[in-house]
Amino acid sequence: MLRSVLHSKIHFARVTGAFPEYVGSITIDADLLRVSGMRASDLVAVANCRTGERLETYIFAAPAGSRRIELNGAAARLFEVGDRVIVMHYALMTDEEYRGHRPTVLIMSAENEVKEVMRYEPGPFA
Protein backbone atom coordinates (compact mmCIF):
# COMPACT_ATOMS: atom_id res chain seq x y z
CA MET A 1 0.00 0.00 0.00
CA LEU A 2 1.16 3.54 -0.75
CA ARG A 3 0.55 6.35 1.71
CA SER A 4 0.91 10.06 1.16
CA VAL A 5 3.54 11.37 3.60
CA LEU A 6 5.55 14.55 4.06
CA HIS A 7 8.55 14.57 1.73
CA SER A 8 9.85 18.08 2.47
CA LYS A 9 8.78 21.48 3.74
CA ILE A 10 9.77 25.14 3.39
CA HIS A 11 8.75 26.75 6.68
CA PHE A 12 8.06 30.49 7.14
CA ALA A 13 9.18 31.76 3.72
CA ARG A 14 7.99 35.27 2.85
CA VAL A 15 5.81 35.92 -0.18
CA THR A 16 7.69 38.24 -2.57
CA GLY A 17 4.99 38.52 -5.23
CA ALA A 18 1.32 37.80 -5.92
CA PHE A 19 0.20 37.85 -9.56
CA PRO A 20 -3.50 37.04 -10.09
CA GLU A 21 -3.33 37.51 -13.89
CA TYR A 22 -0.49 34.98 -14.24
CA VAL A 23 -0.90 31.27 -15.00
CA GLY A 24 -1.56 29.55 -11.64
CA SER A 25 1.23 28.06 -9.53
CA ILE A 26 3.77 28.94 -6.87
CA THR A 27 7.18 30.16 -8.03
CA ILE A 28 10.05 29.11 -5.74
CA ASP A 29 13.77 29.95 -5.91
CA ALA A 30 15.58 27.03 -7.61
CA ASP A 31 18.14 26.90 -4.77
CA LEU A 32 15.34 26.16 -2.29
CA LEU A 33 13.97 23.47 -4.59
CA ARG A 34 17.39 21.82 -4.80
CA VAL A 35 18.01 21.85 -1.03
CA SER A 36 14.50 20.63 -0.19
CA GLY A 37 14.28 17.99 -2.93
CA MET A 38 11.23 19.61 -4.51
CA ARG A 39 10.98 19.94 -8.31
CA ALA A 40 9.21 22.11 -10.85
CA SER A 41 5.72 20.75 -11.55
CA ASP A 42 5.53 18.88 -8.21
CA LEU A 43 2.25 19.19 -6.31
CA VAL A 44 2.46 21.14 -3.04
CA ALA A 45 0.14 22.41 -0.34
CA VAL A 46 0.69 26.03 0.69
CA ALA A 47 -0.49 27.51 4.00
CA ASN A 48 -0.75 31.24 4.69
CA CYS A 49 0.41 31.83 8.27
CA ARG A 50 -1.47 35.17 8.47
CA THR A 51 -4.91 34.01 7.34
CA GLY A 52 -4.82 30.23 7.75
CA GLU A 53 -5.76 29.77 4.06
CA ARG A 54 -4.48 26.56 2.47
CA LEU A 55 -4.36 25.52 -1.15
CA GLU A 56 -2.82 22.99 -3.49
CA THR A 57 -0.87 24.03 -6.57
CA TYR A 58 2.22 23.10 -8.55
CA ILE A 59 5.74 24.52 -8.58
CA PHE A 60 7.48 26.79 -11.10
CA ALA A 61 11.22 27.33 -10.60
CA ALA A 62 12.52 30.89 -10.15
CA PRO A 63 16.15 31.69 -10.90
CA ALA A 64 18.60 30.38 -8.31
CA GLY A 65 19.50 33.01 -5.72
CA SER A 66 16.44 35.16 -6.49
CA ARG A 67 14.79 34.39 -3.12
CA ARG A 68 11.44 34.53 -4.92
CA ILE A 69 8.30 33.00 -3.41
CA GLU A 70 5.41 34.08 -5.63
CA LEU A 71 1.77 33.03 -5.80
CA ASN A 72 0.24 33.12 -9.25
CA GLY A 73 -3.25 32.96 -10.73
CA ALA A 74 -6.27 32.53 -8.44
CA ALA A 75 -3.96 31.56 -5.54
CA ALA A 76 -2.51 35.09 -5.57
CA ARG A 77 -5.82 36.41 -4.23
CA LEU A 78 -5.28 34.46 -0.99
CA PHE A 79 -1.81 35.89 -0.23
CA GLU A 80 -0.18 39.30 0.11
CA VAL A 81 3.45 40.27 -0.34
CA GLY A 82 5.12 39.82 3.05
CA ASP A 83 2.88 36.96 4.23
CA ARG A 84 4.74 34.05 5.80
CA VAL A 85 3.96 30.71 4.17
CA ILE A 86 4.58 27.02 4.70
CA VAL A 87 5.08 24.96 1.54
CA MET A 88 4.48 21.23 2.13
CA HIS A 89 5.51 18.64 -0.43
CA TYR A 90 4.13 15.11 -0.12
CA ALA A 91 5.20 11.80 -1.68
CA LEU A 92 3.63 8.37 -2.00
CA MET A 93 5.65 5.77 -0.09
CA THR A 94 5.39 2.20 1.01
CA ASP A 95 5.80 1.46 4.72
CA GLU A 96 9.32 0.21 3.97
CA GLU A 97 10.26 3.45 2.18
CA TYR A 98 8.72 5.46 5.02
CA ARG A 99 10.91 3.76 7.62
CA GLY A 100 14.03 5.08 5.88
CA HIS A 101 12.68 8.52 4.98
CA ARG A 102 13.56 11.67 6.92
CA PRO A 103 11.64 14.68 5.54
CA THR A 104 13.80 17.72 4.83
CA VAL A 105 12.56 20.91 6.50
CA LEU A 106 13.98 24.31 5.57
CA ILE A 107 13.50 26.95 8.29
CA MET A 108 13.58 30.30 6.54
CA SER A 109 14.66 33.80 7.56
CA ALA A 110 12.60 36.92 6.87
CA GLU A 111 14.85 37.47 3.81
CA ASN A 112 14.04 33.99 2.40
CA GLU A 113 17.44 32.58 3.27
CA VAL A 114 17.77 29.12 4.79
CA LYS A 115 18.47 29.57 8.51
CA GLU A 116 18.38 25.87 9.33
CA VAL A 117 17.91 22.52 7.63
CA MET A 118 16.39 19.87 9.84
CA ARG A 119 15.01 16.36 9.38
CA TYR A 120 11.92 14.84 10.96
CA GLU A 121 12.13 11.35 12.38
CA PRO A 122 9.44 8.93 11.17
CA GLY A 123 7.18 6.99 13.42
CA PRO A 124 5.60 5.35 15.05
CA PHE A 125 5.68 2.40 12.71
CA ALA A 126 2.31 0.71 12.40
VENDA-V807090 format. One record per residue. N is the residue number from 1. SS is DSSP state (2 for helix, 1 for strand, 0 for the rest). NEAR is the number of other C-alpha atoms within 12 Angstrom. Layout:
n->N ss->SS near->NEAR
n->N ss->SS near->NEAR
//
This chain:
n->1 ss->0 near->10
n->2 ss->0 near->13
n->3 ss->1 near->15
n->4 ss->1 near->18
n->5 ss->1 near->25
n->6 ss->1 near->30
n->7 ss->1 near->35
n->8 ss->1 near->35
n->9 ss->1 near->38
n->10 ss->1 near->44
n->11 ss->1 near->35
n->12 ss->1 near->31
n->13 ss->1 near->38
n->14 ss->1 near->37
n->15 ss->0 near->40
n->16 ss->0 near->29
n->17 ss->1 near->31
n->18 ss->1 near->29
n->19 ss->1 near->25
n->20 ss->0 near->20
n->21 ss->0 near->14
n->22 ss->0 near->19
n->23 ss->0 near->20
n->24 ss->0 near->24
n->25 ss->1 near->34
n->26 ss->1 near->46
n->27 ss->1 near->42
n->28 ss->1 near->43
n->29 ss->1 near->33
n->30 ss->2 near->25
n->31 ss->2 near->27
n->32 ss->2 near->40
n->33 ss->2 near->37
n->34 ss->2 near->21
n->35 ss->2 near->25
n->36 ss->2 near->34
n->37 ss->0 near->25
n->38 ss->0 near->35
n->39 ss->0 near->28
n->40 ss->0 near->26
n->41 ss->0 near->19
n->42 ss->0 near->26
n->43 ss->1 near->26
n->44 ss->1 near->34
n->45 ss->1 near->29
n->46 ss->1 near->41
n->47 ss->1 near->32
n->48 ss->1 near->31
n->49 ss->0 near->22
n->50 ss->0 near->19
n->51 ss->0 near->15
n->52 ss->0 near->15
n->53 ss->0 near->21
n->54 ss->1 near->22
n->55 ss->1 near->26
n->56 ss->1 near->26
n->57 ss->1 near->29
n->58 ss->1 near->30
n->59 ss->1 near->32
n->60 ss->1 near->29
n->61 ss->1 near->27
n->62 ss->1 near->26
n->63 ss->0 near->18
n->64 ss->0 near->18
n->65 ss->0 near->19
n->66 ss->0 near->20
n->67 ss->0 near->28
n->68 ss->0 near->30
n->69 ss->1 near->48
n->70 ss->1 near->43
n->71 ss->1 near->42
n->72 ss->1 near->30
n->73 ss->2 near->22
n->74 ss->2 near->20
n->75 ss->2 near->32
n->76 ss->2 near->32
n->77 ss->2 near->23
n->78 ss->2 near->29
n->79 ss->0 near->35
n->80 ss->0 near->26
n->81 ss->0 near->23
n->82 ss->0 near->23
n->83 ss->0 near->30
n->84 ss->1 near->32
n->85 ss->1 near->40
n->86 ss->1 near->35
n->87 ss->1 near->45
n->88 ss->1 near->38
n->89 ss->1 near->35
n->90 ss->1 near->29
n->91 ss->1 near->26
n->92 ss->1 near->18
n->93 ss->1 near->18
n->94 ss->0 near->17
n->95 ss->2 near->19
n->96 ss->2 near->16
n->97 ss->2 near->20
n->98 ss->2 near->27
n->99 ss->2 near->18
n->100 ss->2 near->17
n->101 ss->0 near->23
n->102 ss->0 near->23
n->103 ss->0 near->30
n->104 ss->1 near->30
n->105 ss->1 near->32
n->106 ss->1 near->35
n->107 ss->1 near->29
n->108 ss->1 near->28
n->109 ss->0 near->20
n->110 ss->0 near->20
n->111 ss->0 near->21
n->112 ss->0 near->32
n->113 ss->0 near->26
n->114 ss->1 near->27
n->115 ss->1 near->18
n->116 ss->1 near->19
n->117 ss->1 near->22
n->118 ss->1 near->20
n->119 ss->1 near->20
n->120 ss->0 near->20
n->121 ss->0 near->17
n->122 ss->0 near->20
n->123 ss->0 near->15
n->124 ss->0 near->8
n->125 ss->0 near->12
n->126 ss->0 near->9
//
